[in-house]
Amino acid sequence: MTDYFAQIHRGLPLNDVEIIDLHAHLGPYFNMHSPSTEAADVVRMMDLCGIEKAVISTTFSFDTDIVLGNTTMLRAIDSFPGRLYGACGINGNYPELSLDELERTFRRPDVVMIKVHPISSKCRLDDRRMNRLFDFASSRRLFVLVHTWLDNDPYGNQDLFASVAASYPEIKWIMGHSGGPYGSIHAVELAQKTPNIFLDLTLSMCPARQVEFFVQEIGSERVLFGTDSPFLDPRLQIGRVALADIPQADRINIFGANARRHIQFV
Amino acid sequence: MDKMRFFDCNCSIGRIGYPHLLDIPDVSGLRREMKTAGIEEALVYHVLARDGHPPLGNTLLLEEIKGQAGLYPVWVLLPHHTGEMPPPERLLEEMKSKGVRAARVYPGRLHHSFTLAEWSSGELLTALETARLPLILDIEIVTWEEVHSLLQKYPQLPIVLANFTYRHNRFLYPLWERFDSLYIEISRFMGGGAIEDAVRRFGSRRILFGTNMPHYTGTAAVARLTYADISWDDKKAIAADNLDRILKEVWS
C-alpha cells in the first residue's frame, strides 16, 4: 500500500492516484486579501501536491458580473488545457443572461459543470427564475455545484438544496461544503434519502473524521474532492483525504474516480 | 529526510455542547488524532475552562493530562477581582509550579464577561508579560483594536492569535509591520498561498503550527505546511521551532 503518511510529511506530490478538484475558483474577492488569484497560481498549487485537474468558476460569475466572470473562466481554461476545466456561473436574478451564458459556455467541451452561489446572489435556489436554468442542466445530466451552509443560509441551506435536488433527479447535485463545518450529520441524512446528491469535502474548518464518516454513511461513490482554491489552499484537502482511515479503493473514488465516472474530460 | 517534528499550539480536551461532528472528549481521542496526522506535541487547554468555569476546567486539565508525555497545559484565566482566581502574583506562582506553559482569556459580554482594559486586566496582563507567558487570544471574540492596544501596552508579552483566518490579512499585516510580539497560528490560516505570502513579506518567525484538534483534523494543517512552497528551515520553524523558542523564554 502507498505510504501516504511519508509522502505527506515529506511534502511530495501524490502521483499514484488521479486527483480531480471539482470545486475550485479564480480571481480576487472583495472581503479578503488573496495572494494567489491567477490561473497560473492555481496550477502551481495543484502541481505542488499532485492535483491533475480542477474545475473552476470565478468569484465574479456568481455575485457580480456573470458575463465577465465566465469570460475570465474561459480565458483561464484556454491557458491551461487539460488542467483547468470550466464551471459556468449562473445567477437567478438574471435568468435570461444566465441562460445565454449556459448556451455560450457549453458550446465548449471543456466547460463541464454549473456553479450556483445562492447566498452571494441573494436568490433562493428554489426561485422559479432558476427553473429554465435547471432544465438546461437536467437535459444534459450535468453536475450543479451549489454553495450550502447549515445555519445561516436562507437562500441555499441544506434542506432547500435537497428539495430542489429531488425535483430535478437527472441533475447530479453537489452539496457545496456539505453544509459547512457543522453540517455533516444532516448532509448524510439528506444524501441517504436523495440518490442524486453528492457531498463535497471543501472546507477551511475540517471536522475530524468527516471523510471517514461520509464513507461509512453513504459510501465513497458520492463523496467528491474539492478545495475552494484559491480562496482556500488546495494542499490541506490532500492531507485529510490521503491520511483518512478509509480503504484505498474509497480514497481513489474520492480523489478522482468519481469525477471520471460522470464527467468526460477532453 | 527525517520527519519534521510538529508542536501544536492549539489543542483541547473536554466535551463541547455543539460538536462539529464526533464526540472526542478525552486525551485518548486527542492522541488518536495527533497520531493520524503525525503530530508529536501539543499545548492543551480544557474546553470546560472556556465553556464552563475556568478554575474547574484548569484543575481537570491537570488531572487529565498528568503523566502524558508531549502534552503541556494551558490555563484559561480571569482577572482576580471577583476572587475566582488568586491575585496575579500568586496565580503566576501557581501556574509556574504546575508547569503551565501558556494562557488563554475569553473577554467580552458574550464570553467571560470582563474586559482587557487596564482597569480590569492590567495587573494580570502585566504579570503575564513579566513571565513572558504567551497569551493565546481567539481573534473571533476579541477586536483588532483590543489586540492593537495590548501590543502597545505590553510589548514583551507574546500574543498568539488563534482562529486567525484567511480573511484577516488586511488587519494583520499593518500590525506585523509595527509589532514583533504578535504571532498567529495556522489552523484556519488556509488561504491559497497565504503562508508563502506571509513568509515572503515577514519571514516565518511569527507563524505557529496549530490545528484545533480534536475538533478539526490535524491532517489538513500538516499537509498545508509540508507542501508549502517555502524553505525546509521555514517549515521547521513554523512546525515547532518558533513555539519552542517562545516557551524557552517563559519564566526566564
Boltz contact constraints between the chains, C-beta under 6 A:
constraints:
  - contact:
      token1: [A, 8]
      token2: [B, 223]
      max_distance: 6.0
  - contact:
      token1: [A, 8]
      token2: [B, 226]
      max_distance: 6.0
  - contact:
      token1: [A, 9]
      token2: [B, 3]
      max_distance: 6.0
  - contact:
      token1: [A, 9]
      token2: [B, 38]
      max_distance: 6.0
  - contact:
      token1: [A, 9]
      token2: [B, 226]
      max_distance: 6.0
  - contact:
      token1: [A, 10]
      token2: [B, 1]
      max_distance: 6.0
  - contact:
      token1: [A, 11]
      token2: [B, 226]
      max_distance: 6.0
  - contact:
      token1: [A, 11]
      token2: [B, 227]
      max_distance: 6.0
  - contact:
      token1: [A, 32]
      token2: [B, 167]
      max_distance: 6.0
  - contact:
      token1: [A, 33]
      token2: [B, 169]
      max_distance: 6.0
  - contact:
      token1: [A, 33]
      token2: [B, 170]
      max_distance: 6.0
  - contact:
      token1: [A, 34]
      token2: [B, 191]
      max_distance: 6.0
  - contact:
      token1: [A, 35]
      token2: [B, 193]
      max_distance: 6.0
  - contact:
      token1: [A, 35]
      token2: [B, 197]
      max_distance: 6.0
  - contact:
      token1: [A, 36]
      token2: [B, 192]
      max_distance: 6.0
  - contact:
      token1: [A, 36]
      token2: [B, 193]
      max_distance: 6.0
  - contact:
      token1: [A, 48]
      token2: [B, 227]
      max_distance: 6.0
  - contact:
      token1: [A, 49]
      token2: [B, 227]
      max_distance: 6.0
  - contact:
      token1: [A, 181]
      token2: [B, 20]
      max_distance: 6.0
  - contact:
      token1: [A, 182]
      token2: [B, 20]
      max_distance: 6.0
  - contact:
      token1: [A, 184]
      token2: [B, 21]
      max_distance: 6.0
  - contact:
      token1: [A, 204]
      token2: [B, 188]
      max_distance: 6.0
  - contact:
      token1: [A, 204]
      token2: [B, 190]
      max_distance: 6.0
  - contact:
      token1: [A, 205]
      token2: [B, 216]
      max_distance: 6.0
  - contact:
      token1: [A, 206]
      token2: [B, 216]
      max_distance: 6.0
  - contact:
      token1: [A, 206]
      token2: [B, 217]
      max_distance: 6.0
  - contact:
      token1: [A, 206]
      token2: [B, 220]
      max_distance: 6.0
  - contact:
      token1: [A, 207]
      token2: [B, 20]
      max_distance: 6.0
  - contact:
      token1: [A, 207]
      token2: [B, 21]
      max_distance: 6.0
  - contact:
      token1: [A, 208]
      token2: [B, 33]
      max_distance: 6.0
  - contact:
      token1: [A, 208]
      token2: [B, 214]
      max_distance: 6.0
  - contact:
      token1: [A, 208]
      token2: [B, 217]
      max_distance: 6.0
  - contact:
      token1: [A, 209]
      token2: [B, 22]
      max_distance: 6.0
  - contact:
      token1: [A, 210]
      token2: [B, 21]
      max_distance: 6.0
  - contact:
      token1: [A, 229]
      token2: [B, 192]
      max_distance: 6.0
  - contact:
      token1: [A, 230]
      token2: [B, 192]
      max_distance: 6.0
  - contact:
      token1: [A, 232]
      token2: [B, 190]
      max_distance: 6.0
  - contact:
      token1: [A, 233]
      token2: [B, 190]
      max_distance: 6.0
  - contact:
      token1: [A, 233]
      token2: [B, 192]
      max_distance: 6.0
  - contact:
      token1: [A, 233]
      token2: [B, 224]
      max_distance: 6.0
  - contact:
      token1: [A, 235]
      token2: [B, 223]
      max_distance: 6.0
  - contact:
      token1: [A, 235]
      token2: [B, 224]
      max_distance: 6.0
  - contact:
      token1: [A, 235]
      token2: [B, 227]
      max_distance: 6.0
  - contact:
      token1: [A, 236]
      token2: [B, 190]
      max_distance: 6.0
  - contact:
      token1: [A, 236]
      token2: [B, 220]
      max_distance: 6.0
  - contact:
      token1: [A, 236]
      token2: [B, 223]
      max_distance: 6.0
  - contact:
      token1: [A, 236]
      token2: [B, 224]
      max_distance: 6.0
  - contact:
      token1: [A, 238]
      token2: [B, 223]
      max_distance: 6.0
  - contact:
      token1: [A, 239]
      token2: [B, 219]
      max_distance: 6.0
  - contact:
      token1: [A, 239]
      token2: [B, 220]
      max_distance: 6.0
  - contact:
      token1: [A, 239]
      token2: [B, 222]
      max_distance: 6.0
  - contact:
      token1: [A, 239]
      token2: [B, 223]
      max_distance: 6.0
  - contact:
      token1: [A, 240]
      token2: [B, 217]
      max_distance: 6.0
  - contact:
      token1: [A, 240]
      token2: [B, 219]
      max_distance: 6.0
  - contact:
      token1: [A, 240]
      token2: [B, 220]
      max_distance: 6.0
  - contact:
      token1: [A, 243]
      token2: [B, 36]
      max_distance: 6.0
  - contact:
      token1: [A, 243]
      token2: [B, 219]
      max_distance: 6.0
